[in-house]
Amino acid sequence: MAGQPTVDFSNTTVYLKEDDEEDKIINYVALVLSVVALISTFAQLFQQYLASAIGYANCGETVMGEWHKSKKRNFRWKELRFEVQFETPVIFVCPPTNKNGPIRGKPILFVDGSDSSLKDTKALLPEAEESKRREMMASRVHTADNERATWVTMLSQLQSMERHSQMWQREFYSQNPPQSRPMATFGDHTLAIAMQAKRRSWDNMPTDVKKPYATTTICHILEIAAMLGIYWQEFDRAKGKYRAEGNGYMLTGAEVPDLGLTFTFQICGKSRFRENRVIPVDEVKDLCCGFVPTLFQEDLKDNRRVEFPNEDSKDLSKLQFGSMNEIAETMVLIDCNTNTANYFRSNNTSAKHNHLFPVPFELLGMLGKTLHIRGGAFRMLPNPTPYHWDKNFFNMRRLIREFWRKISDSDTEIPPTLQISELISDGRGLVDELQRDKKSDTPGYSMPLLNHLHDVLDKCDQFLREADRELVRMVLREHFQKILKMINDTEDGTATGKKEGGQHKRRDSDGEDRPRAEHFSELHAASPEVRQEVFMELYFHRVLPVVRDKAVLSYNRRQHTGYAPSLRAPSVRSPRDSLDTLPEKALSEPTTPHGQETPLRPVSPAATNTNTLCPPAMEQLSKHKSSQSVPTLHVSTPTMQYLGGVQDKTTSLDSSASDIWCTLVLRMLCWLLLHDFNKKDVQISKSELLGNRLPVYIA
């Protein structure tokens, strides 16, 4: 229809389309923002759950090394949080043949320095160890990895100890002549570091502890420290202060709240494991606490170390040397008188205990169990005594040579028994071996010398085990009573010399006649060249006669009266007077130590089969009999002596006492030459910790 208005909706349609596009954009933006907000919310929620895994960051590789691979998170649905779990080692010391560990069902991993052991114990691999070695060469002291747990560093050093010491032993063994016995290996050791992995939870970590810790016991930390060559400088359980240093390491201990006694292991210098390596034998556990197993100890396993470590010893199987009072108790154990024991009391500050070296080392050498491993080159041991072992003041090799000269000298009043002949032969063999040792490729302690010393010790042990144990105890007692009296009594030597009508003369190595030494004070004035000669001169001419006579007299009295009273009799007594002192019943029906009745009568010269002796031996025997201060008695003893190859069942007790004394002295020299102690190592009293299983921790 004409004239009517029209409406154009084209523009309106366009406007509607533009509004829809804007709405869509807004919706998309809102959707994106919502999704981002949702993701952020979930991320925040997830982060909060992850944050509930407390301690996960503290179990990283920088802290735990290869042990960090054992960490993991476990979600605990009931608590809607993650729990952090990880593994750390439980370290202990045992023989390599041990099959039982503190954790049941877990395999025992031994530290032996091999590639497989490095892998099993998650210690530094050979490539990482070589890298660390280069770093140590560049910067001497390594202080960069202070965030690492110290037990990880300790495991690495223990592996290095085994690897480097075995490499040195193989090199040392190859430089010596071919040996009949193969070189000792890890399988020959009776002491090794072992561990088991234990899974732990960070939920149980004390608040103040920020790094995972390893677990051990107080007795094992003492043994590990000794094996690494660390010596205790402070060990105060009352004040909670523990500090040990040595061989480039430092070990400190302190009480940590809610945890317990915790030790920190640190590297403070360069370490070495060669001839200074401690002999890996089980007896090191005893030595660390001041106990010394002796040659009389049975080979059976001793469970008292764990069950009754503080039980007083009633025999000579184990001695205590950890403190002055414990040494005094040891002197009481071998039946020394009160004066001798009081020399070692801690409140006796005026007493002296040294001649060439501290007297307790002499008892240690006479009775200590041989701990050297056949075919092994290691000689070091923890020092069980509170004295320093300083070899600058004497020469053990010269002492052996002087011992052989004195025991072979016709001027020495020693009856010529079979045992004395054996000792003369052993002494000569040792002197020859010492000469060959000087010319060897490893002068000082070649493998033939170590094996020869071990052989001599085995022969001495066999003789002493078969001898009358009571007579051995008597000889030990009288020996140390005489030695300590001479050291502390300055008038002893002078008075004896005047009583005997002046000093005797001796011919020294230069062929000159000089006054014979009468007292230990002369050792201090003697030059280093003659010091050893003076020492053996005192032993054979001043100590042996007194020890022999008093030991035999005390032995006879104890066998016939049940006790041995103190000896205050004159030094020279007639046979008749000595017999008169014995009970009448003892003269008619004497009893041997084993309860066998044996006729008791003085021995006439005809009673000894002198036809089988060579003229020098007959002359020496006659000279010896004329100077006896106690009667020679027919007494049956477990050890049969031989004269000239013919068994003599009527050998006198004083001959047996001389044999025992000479054997003990030679054994002491060989034992102290075969074994060694660090000059800086002294024992701090801790005997109560032997076998102690108090848990301690390594930070």
Secondary structure, DSSP 8 states (H G I E B T S, - for coil): -TT------HHHHHHHHHHHHHHHHHHHHHHHHHHHHHHHHHHHHHHHHHHTSTTSGGGSHHHHGGGGGG-EEEEETTTTEEEEEEEEEEEEEE-TT----SSTTS--EE--SSHHHHHHTT---HHHHHHHHHHHHHHSS--S-TTS-HHHHHHHHHHHHHHHHHHHHHHHHHTS---SS----GGG-S-EEEEEEEEEEGGGS-TT--S--EEEEHHHHHHHHHHTT-EEEEEETTTTEEEEEETTEEEEEEEETTTEEEEEEEE-S----STTSB---TTHHHHTTTEEEBTTS-SS--THHHH-TT----STTEEE-SSHHHHHHHHHHTT--HHHHHTT-TT--S---BSSSBHHHHHHHHHB-----TT----EE---SSS---GGG--HHHHHHHHHHHHH-TTS-----HHHHHHHHHHHHHHHHHHHHHTSSSTTS-HHHHHHHHHHHHHHHHHHHHS-HHHHHHHHHHHHHHHHHHHH-TTHHHHHHHHTTS--EEE-TTS-EEE---STHHHHHS-TTTHHHHHHHHIIIIIHHHHHHHHHHHHHHHHHHSS-----S-S---HHHHHHTS-HHHHHS-B-TTS-B----B--GGGS-GGGS-HHHHHHHHHHHHT-SS--B----SS-EEETTEEETT--HHHHHHHHHHHHHHHHHHHHHHSEE-TT----S-GGGTT---EEEE-
